[in-house]
Amino acid sequence: MSNEKELILEAKHVTRKFPASNNRVLTACNDINLKMYKGKTLGLVGESGCGKSTFMRFLVSLDTPTEGEIIYRGRDITKLKGEELRQNRQNIQMVFQDPGASFNPKMKIRDIICEPLLNFKRIKKSEKDAVARKYLEMVDLPGDFADRYPHNMSGGQRQRIAIARAIALEPEIIVMDEATCALDVSVQKTIIELIVDLQKKKNISIGFIAHDLGLIQSFAHQIAVMYLGNIVEVLPGEAIGEAKHPYTQALLGAIFDINMDFSKKIESIESEAPSPLDVPPGCPFQDRCEHCMEICKKQRAPLTDLGPEHQVACHLYISDRG
């Protein structure tokens, strides 16, 4: 990585296993190794059920990995407990997919935004009105929205409120779990523009979960592609066209061209992904890959460096390197 980038968080060999019926085990995350940098966006992309939300929940201490560690500012945050864990929540905040479900419907917007600040004694109760208006205006909403309730606002407005609440504690990292997927396309665009603007102003690191590769490539500095609990490719956002893994290429092939280029064929991945309870040995993508070789059925390929900031887990490229 470039020396200009400041490493702020690193996941090392993170694995999460859940017990299932008939003594089976569901591996939601399998040996995940990822890095986040100061002021940069890491996009985590994959189909529903691939384990991306499970991984991001570790960052905000909503779950704990079965194995591995997550190092933030030199400390393994998976080991924090009690008051130390509570205090660390100020550093890493989360914006959920459905902001309405994360709000108390009986609380006014003023109280929703200021609740974290009061909990950590950052402000006095007498300052709530001024502070709420400040953060509302920061996310391009009128200050008088502070007197409203969540049900009086649109989906896009509620998502802006969720962002305002997340940045109120001035965190170093914000995790966004499918934060725009429930919004209209036009509203998605304005929310993404807001996120990018706030990141530049506050130098925030962002972990953005998405299933839409076309959306995430527009603003993420780094993209990690996940399939059945495994990271299969990591590459710079601007270099998504150079993706090598067959799964990443399949995701790119499924993106509709908004410029109406009818020469671009929209492709789909043949067959369904196997159950997370029945992942085959070797490469998890083998059953859906037209390039599958015998070694793919026996051995999972490690992430291999292809170039600056570009890694892929595929035997096609290990073989090319001897």
C-alpha positions as CSV (number, residue, x, y, z in Angstrom):
1,M,0.0,0.0,0.0
2,S,1.0,3.6,-0.5
3,N,3.0,5.1,2.4
4,E,0.6,8.1,2.2
5,K,-2.2,5.9,3.6
6,E,-2.6,5.6,7.4
7,L,-3.7,2.2,8.5
8,I,-6.5,2.6,11.1
9,L,-8.0,-0.8,11.4
10,E,-6.9,-4.3,10.4
11,A,-8.8,-7.6,10.5
12,K,-6.5,-10.6,10.9
13,H,-7.8,-14.2,10.2
14,V,-11.3,-13.4,11.3
15,T,-13.6,-16.4,11.3
16,R,-17.2,-16.7,12.6
17,K,-18.9,-20.0,13.0
18,F,-22.5,-20.6,14.1
19,P,-23.7,-24.0,15.4
20,A,-26.5,-25.5,13.3
21,S,-28.9,-28.5,13.5
22,N,-27.6,-32.1,13.3
23,N,-24.2,-31.0,14.7
24,R,-23.4,-29.0,11.6
25,V,-21.5,-25.7,11.5
26,L,-22.3,-22.6,9.5
27,T,-19.2,-20.6,8.7
28,A,-20.4,-17.0,8.0
29,C,-16.9,-15.6,7.7
30,N,-13.8,-17.7,6.8
31,D,-10.3,-16.4,7.6
32,I,-11.0,-12.7,6.6
33,N,-8.1,-10.4,6.3
34,L,-8.9,-6.8,5.5
35,K,-7.5,-3.3,6.1
36,M,-9.1,0.1,6.5
37,Y,-7.3,3.4,6.0
38,K,-7.8,6.8,7.4
39,G,-10.3,8.9,5.3
40,K,-10.9,6.1,2.8
41,T,-13.9,3.9,1.9
42,L,-13.7,0.1,2.0
43,G,-16.6,-1.4,0.0
44,L,-17.6,-4.9,0.9
45,V,-19.6,-6.5,-1.9
46,G,-21.4,-9.8,-2.3
47,E,-24.7,-11.6,-2.6
48,S,-27.2,-11.7,0.3
49,G,-26.0,-14.2,2.9
50,C,-22.3,-14.1,2.0
51,G,-21.3,-12.9,5.4
52,K,-20.5,-9.2,4.7
53,S,-22.9,-7.8,7.4
54,T,-21.7,-10.4,9.9
55,F,-18.1,-9.1,9.4
56,M,-19.0,-5.4,9.7
57,R,-20.9,-6.1,12.9
58,F,-17.6,-7.1,14.5
59,L,-16.3,-3.6,13.9
60,V,-19.0,-2.0,16.0
61,S,-18.9,-4.8,18.6
62,L,-22.4,-6.1,17.9
63,D,-20.9,-9.6,17.5
64,T,-17.6,-11.3,18.3
65,P,-15.6,-13.5,15.9
66,T,-15.0,-17.2,16.8
67,E,-11.3,-16.7,15.8
68,G,-9.0,-13.9,14.8
69,E,-8.5,-10.3,15.9
70,I,-9.5,-6.8,14.8
71,I,-6.8,-4.3,15.6
72,Y,-7.9,-0.7,15.9
73,R,-5.3,1.8,17.0
74,G,-3.1,-1.0,18.3
75,R,-5.8,-2.7,20.4
76,D,-7.8,-5.9,19.6
77,I,-11.3,-4.5,19.9
78,T,-12.8,-8.0,20.0
79,K,-11.4,-8.4,23.5
80,L,-12.8,-5.2,25.0
81,K,-15.3,-5.4,27.8
82,G,-17.3,-3.3,30.1
83,E,-16.6,0.4,30.3
84,E,-13.6,0.1,27.9
85,L,-16.0,-1.4,25.3
86,R,-18.6,1.3,25.9
87,Q,-16.0,4.1,25.4
88,N,-14.7,2.6,22.2
89,R,-18.2,2.8,20.6
90,Q,-17.5,6.5,20.2
91,N,-14.8,5.7,17.7
92,I,-16.8,3.4,15.4
93,Q,-20.4,4.2,14.6
94,M,-23.0,2.4,12.4
95,V,-25.7,3.5,10.0
96,F,-28.2,0.7,9.5
97,Q,-30.1,-0.3,6.4
98,D,-33.5,0.7,7.9
99,P,-33.0,3.9,9.9
100,G,-36.6,3.8,11.0
101,A,-36.1,0.5,12.9
102,S,-33.1,2.0,14.7
103,F,-35.0,5.0,15.9
104,N,-37.4,5.3,18.9
105,P,-40.6,6.4,17.3
106,K,-41.6,8.4,20.4
107,M,-38.4,10.5,20.3
108,K,-38.1,13.7,18.4
109,I,-35.3,14.1,15.9
110,R,-33.5,16.5,18.4
111,D,-33.4,13.7,21.0
112,I,-32.4,11.0,18.5
113,I,-29.3,13.0,17.3
114,C,-28.3,14.2,20.8
115,E,-28.8,10.9,22.7
116,P,-25.3,9.6,22.1
117,L,-23.8,12.9,23.0
118,L,-25.7,13.0,26.3
119,N,-24.8,9.4,27.1
120,F,-21.1,10.2,26.8
121,K,-21.5,13.6,28.5
122,R,-20.3,15.5,25.5
123,I,-23.1,18.2,25.8
124,K,-25.5,19.5,28.3
125,K,-29.3,19.2,28.0
126,S,-29.6,22.9,27.5
127,E,-27.4,22.6,24.3
128,K,-29.6,20.0,22.6
129,D,-31.5,22.3,20.3
130,A,-28.4,24.1,19.0
131,V,-26.5,20.9,18.5
132,A,-29.3,19.1,16.7
133,R,-29.8,22.0,14.3
134,K,-26.0,22.1,13.6
135,Y,-25.9,18.4,12.6
136,L,-29.2,18.6,10.7
137,E,-27.8,21.4,8.6
138,M,-24.6,19.3,8.2
139,V,-26.6,16.6,6.4
140,D,-28.5,19.2,4.3
141,L,-31.8,19.2,6.3
142,P,-33.5,22.3,7.8
143,G,-32.7,23.0,11.4
144,D,-36.4,23.0,12.4
145,F,-36.7,19.3,11.6
146,A,-35.4,18.9,15.1
147,D,-39.0,19.2,16.3
148,R,-40.3,16.4,14.1
149,Y,-40.8,12.7,14.7
150,P,-39.3,10.0,12.4
151,H,-42.7,9.0,11.0
152,N,-43.1,12.6,9.7
153,M,-40.1,12.2,7.4
154,S,-39.3,10.4,4.1
155,G,-36.9,7.4,3.8
156,G,-34.1,9.6,2.4
157,Q,-34.6,12.2,5.2
158,R,-34.5,9.4,7.9
159,Q,-31.3,8.1,6.4
160,R,-29.8,11.6,6.7
161,I,-30.9,11.7,10.3
162,A,-29.1,8.4,10.9
163,I,-25.9,9.8,9.3
164,A,-26.2,12.9,11.5
165,R,-26.5,10.8,14.6
166,A,-23.5,8.7,13.5
167,I,-21.2,11.6,12.9
168,A,-22.3,13.5,16.1
169,L,-19.7,11.6,18.2
170,E,-17.0,12.5,15.6
171,P,-16.0,8.9,15.1
172,E,-13.0,7.8,13.1
173,I,-14.9,5.0,11.4
174,I,-18.5,4.7,10.2
175,V,-20.0,1.4,9.1
176,M,-22.9,1.6,6.6
177,D,-25.0,-1.5,6.2
178,E,-26.8,-1.3,2.8
179,A,-27.5,2.3,3.8
180,T,-29.0,3.2,0.4
181,C,-30.6,0.0,-0.9
182,A,-34.1,0.9,0.2
183,L,-34.0,4.3,-1.4
184,D,-35.1,5.5,-4.8
185,V,-32.2,5.7,-7.3
186,S,-32.3,9.6,-7.3
187,V,-32.2,9.7,-3.5
188,Q,-29.4,7.1,-3.5
189,K,-27.3,9.5,-5.5
190,T,-27.8,12.4,-3.1
191,I,-27.0,10.3,-0.1
192,I,-23.8,9.0,-1.7
193,E,-22.8,12.6,-2.5
194,L,-23.5,13.6,1.1
195,I,-21.4,10.7,2.4
196,V,-18.4,11.6,0.1
197,D,-18.7,15.2,1.1
198,L,-18.7,14.4,4.8
199,Q,-15.8,12.1,4.4
200,K,-13.7,14.8,2.8
201,K,-14.6,17.3,5.5
202,K,-14.0,15.1,8.5
203,N,-11.5,12.6,7.1
204,I,-13.7,9.7,8.2
205,S,-13.0,6.1,7.3
206,I,-16.1,4.3,5.9
207,G,-17.0,0.6,5.7
208,F,-19.8,0.3,3.1
209,I,-21.7,-2.9,2.7
210,A,-23.5,-3.4,-0.6
211,H,-24.7,-6.0,-3.0
212,D,-24.6,-3.6,-5.9
213,L,-21.1,-3.5,-7.4
214,G,-22.2,-0.7,-9.8
215,L,-23.0,1.6,-6.9
216,I,-20.0,0.8,-4.7
217,Q,-17.4,1.3,-7.6
218,S,-18.5,4.9,-8.0
219,F,-17.1,6.1,-4.6
220,A,-15.2,3.3,-2.8
221,H,-11.4,3.6,-2.7
222,Q,-11.0,-0.1,-2.1
223,I,-13.4,-3.0,-2.9
224,A,-13.4,-6.4,-1.3
225,V,-15.6,-9.1,-3.0
226,M,-17.1,-11.7,-0.7
227,Y,-18.6,-15.1,-1.6
228,L,-19.9,-17.6,0.9
229,G,-17.9,-16.2,3.7
230,N,-14.7,-15.9,1.8
231,I,-12.9,-12.8,0.4
232,V,-12.2,-13.8,-3.3
233,E,-10.8,-10.5,-4.5
234,V,-9.6,-7.1,-3.2
235,L,-8.8,-4.2,-5.6
236,P,-8.9,-0.4,-5.9
237,G,-12.3,1.0,-6.7
238,E,-11.1,2.8,-9.8
239,A,-9.6,-0.5,-11.1
240,I,-12.8,-2.5,-10.9
241,G,-12.6,-3.1,-14.7
242,E,-9.4,-5.1,-14.1
243,A,-11.1,-7.6,-11.8
244,K,-9.9,-11.1,-12.4
245,H,-11.9,-13.5,-10.2
246,P,-14.7,-15.2,-12.1
247,Y,-17.2,-14.2,-9.4
248,T,-16.2,-10.5,-9.6
249,Q,-16.4,-10.7,-13.4
250,A,-19.8,-12.2,-13.1
251,L,-21.0,-9.4,-10.9
252,L,-19.7,-6.9,-13.4
253,G,-21.4,-8.7,-16.2
254,A,-24.8,-8.4,-14.4
255,I,-24.6,-4.6,-14.2
256,F,-27.0,-2.7,-16.4
257,D,-25.4,0.0,-18.6
258,I,-27.2,3.2,-17.8
259,N,-25.8,4.7,-21.0
260,M,-28.0,2.3,-22.9
261,D,-25.1,0.5,-24.6
262,F,-26.9,-2.4,-26.1
263,S,-23.7,-4.0,-27.3
264,K,-23.0,-4.8,-23.6
265,K,-24.6,-8.1,-22.8
266,I,-26.2,-8.4,-19.4
267,E,-25.2,-11.8,-18.0
268,S,-26.3,-13.8,-15.1
269,I,-24.5,-16.5,-13.0
270,E,-25.8,-19.9,-13.9
271,S,-27.3,-21.9,-11.0
272,E,-27.8,-21.0,-7.4
273,A,-25.1,-20.6,-4.7
274,P,-24.8,-23.7,-2.4
275,S,-26.1,-23.5,1.1
276,P,-23.7,-21.9,3.6
277,L,-24.1,-25.2,5.5
278,D,-22.9,-27.2,2.5
279,V,-20.0,-25.3,1.1
280,P,-17.9,-27.6,-1.0
281,P,-14.2,-28.3,-0.2
282,G,-11.8,-26.2,-2.2
283,C,-13.0,-23.1,-4.0
284,P,-16.4,-22.0,-2.7
285,F,-17.3,-20.8,-6.3
286,Q,-16.4,-24.0,-8.1
287,D,-20.0,-25.2,-8.8
288,R,-20.8,-22.0,-10.7
289,C,-17.4,-21.3,-12.4
290,E,-16.8,-22.2,-16.0
291,H,-13.1,-22.2,-15.4
292,C,-13.2,-24.8,-12.6
293,M,-10.1,-27.1,-12.6
294,E,-9.5,-30.3,-10.6
295,I,-7.4,-28.4,-8.0
296,C,-10.3,-26.0,-7.4
297,K,-12.3,-28.9,-6.1
298,K,-9.7,-29.9,-3.6
299,Q,-7.9,-26.8,-2.4
300,R,-9.1,-23.2,-1.6
301,A,-6.8,-20.7,-3.3
302,P,-5.1,-18.1,-1.0
303,L,-5.3,-14.4,-1.8
304,T,-2.4,-13.8,-4.2
305,D,-0.9,-10.4,-5.1
306,L,-1.5,-9.5,-8.7
307,G,-0.4,-5.9,-8.5
308,P,-0.5,-2.8,-6.3
309,E,-3.4,-3.2,-3.9
310,H,-4.9,-6.0,-6.0
311,Q,-5.3,-9.6,-4.6
312,V,-7.3,-12.5,-5.9
313,A,-8.0,-15.9,-4.6
314,C,-8.1,-18.1,-7.7
315,H,-6.0,-21.0,-9.0
316,L,-6.0,-19.5,-12.5
317,Y,-3.6,-16.8,-11.3
318,I,-1.6,-19.0,-9.0
319,S,-0.9,-21.4,-11.9
320,D,0.2,-18.5,-14.1
321,R,2.8,-17.6,-11.5
322,G,4.3,-21.1,-11.5
